[in-house]
Amino acid sequence: MKVVIVDTECANLTSVKFAFERLGVSPLITDDAALIAAADRVILPGVGTAAAAMRNLQRKQLVAPLQNLTQPVLGICLGMQLMTAHSEEGDVDCLGVIPAQTKRMQAEGLPLPHMGWNTISAVNQNPLLAAAETPYCYFVHSYAVAEDQYTIARCNYGEPFAAMIKKDNFIGAQFHPERSGAAGRQLLKQFLELGTC
C-alpha cells in the first residue's frame, strides 16, 4: 500500500511517519502532486496556523490536487481544519472539501490552547472508531469545528466540538493519533484498512 504524507511545511512530519512505520507501512513524505494523486492513502498533517499552511499549499500548487483526491484522506489537527471552508485563524479560505467552519474556541474560562488528553465519543457511523469504546486522545489546539452533520466524533472542552469530521473520502481528526497511544494506533490501523469511503 502506498501511503503519502503531504509536506505542508507546517507539521511534525517525522512523528506521523514513525506512527505508520510502527504499523508496518513506510509512508512517503512529499509535495509532488503526481505522487500524492497516485497514493492509496493520503495524510494531511499540520501544526501551526491555517494562514501559513494555506500559503504553503498555494505556493506548492497543491490546492486543486488535494481538492480532487478520491482515495481516503486523513487530516490531522490543523490538517483537519484545512479541510473546512474557512478558518478564523488568520481569516483564511481553506480547501473547502468539508463545508464546515473553523472558529476560535469559547472554552468557558478554561485555558487555551486545549492541550492534553481528553475523551472522544463516536457519532453516527464512524469507521475509524468501530473498535474503541471511549478512547483518550491527545489534543493541542485553540480553534475547533462546531458539531454538525459531518461530525463523526465529538469532544468537550468548555464547549462541545467536533473531534472528527467526514465527508465522502475526506476524514479529519482534531487530535493527534500519532501521539494518542493505543487509541491513536487503532485509528490509524482502521484508516489503512478502510474500504471505499
C-alpha positions, 0 to 999 in steps of 0.5 A: 500500500502506498501511503503519502504524507503531504509536506505542508511545511507546517507539521511534525512530519517525522512523528506521523511517519514513525506512527505508520512505520510502527504499523508496518507501512513506510509512508512517503513524505512529499509535495509532488502532486503526481505522487500524492494523486497516485497514493492509496492513502493520503495524510494531511498533517499540520501544526501551526496556523491555517494562514501559513499552511494555506500559503504553503499549499498555494505556493506548492500548487497543491490546492486543486490536487488535494481538492480532487483526491478520491482515495481516503484522506486523513487530516490531522489537527490543523490538517483537519481544519484545512479541510473546512471552508474557512478558518478564523485563524488568520481569516483564511479560505481553506480547501473547502472539501468539508463545508464546515467552519473553523472558529476560535474556541469559547472554552468557558474560562478554561485555558487555551490552547486545549492541550492534553488528553481528553475523551472522544465519543463516536457519532453516527457511523464512524469507521475509524472508531468501530473498535474503541469504546471511549478512547483518550486522545491527545489534543493541542489546539485553540480553534475547533469545528462546531458539531454538525452533520459531518461530525463523526466524533465529538469532544468537550472542552468548555464547549462541545466540538467536533473531534472528527469530521467526514465527508465522502473520502475526506476524514479529519481528526482534531487530535493527534493519533500519532501521539494518542497511544493505543487509541491513536494506533487503532485509528490509524490501523482502521484508516489503512484498512478502510474500504471505499469511503 
